[in-house]
């Protein structure tokens, strides 16, 4: 059965302490606290540097059995190498401990730099390197889903979308207050949404009416048979975790309307 999973991009933010996180909560308990209220989290520390296997194992242990992590691919691959000549960095990324998440490993997100335009040969070569499943210990084969978040308008074309669909790569639906293109059509059997801010990039929260609209879209995708992953990235002023909880309620049928 298809499922909607909703959460946050990262969870360690000083500004959330004493607000979303109760005063006095240990930093070591913040992930567990968030995981009690959400169904997924996007690991973004992996974008900045390779994480340790012990960290991935600890995060797995701190979350419920049915919890799922998305993992953001390294910027060395996407931003510094710009997807070219990345055989060794890709191998290092997946060997860094990502697979220690086991069955809690959800999609791997590849966010592209804003100025990287669509190049079919470059993209096809990169997609051809991505593993779709790997063997992990006694737990057997672990399928790996991949999602791409381009930020250049040249990806908003039938050719680009067809190439992603050919390789079963999910085109991310990004809401960025108009800063970057928001790709609408599905290119895989799941949907991946990143909500960067309703009216202001990273800093604005989502209105109740907007959350209701997103909830309706998530339910529609789910009813079509697609798993849905939604991550709030509007963290600068602490809106992200509150919006995530509100969207979970809205998807579940709790309609939250703004006062007139």
HUDA-V99177 format. One record per helix or strand of 3 or more residues. SS is the DSSP state (~ for helix, > for strand). FROM is the first residue (numbers start at 0). LEN is the number of residues. If there is no record, write none. Layout:
# HUDA-V99177
SS;FROM;LEN + SS;FROM;LEN
This chain:
# HUDA-V99177
>;3;6 + ~;13;3 + ~;26;9 + >;39;4 + ~;44;4 + ~;52;9 + >;67;5 + ~;74;6 + ~;86;9 + ~;97;7 + >;104;7 + ~;119;10 + >;132;4 + ~;136;3 + >;139;4 + >;145;4 + ~;152;3 + ~;157;9 + >;172;4 + >;189;8 + ~;207;16 + >;226;6 + ~;238;13
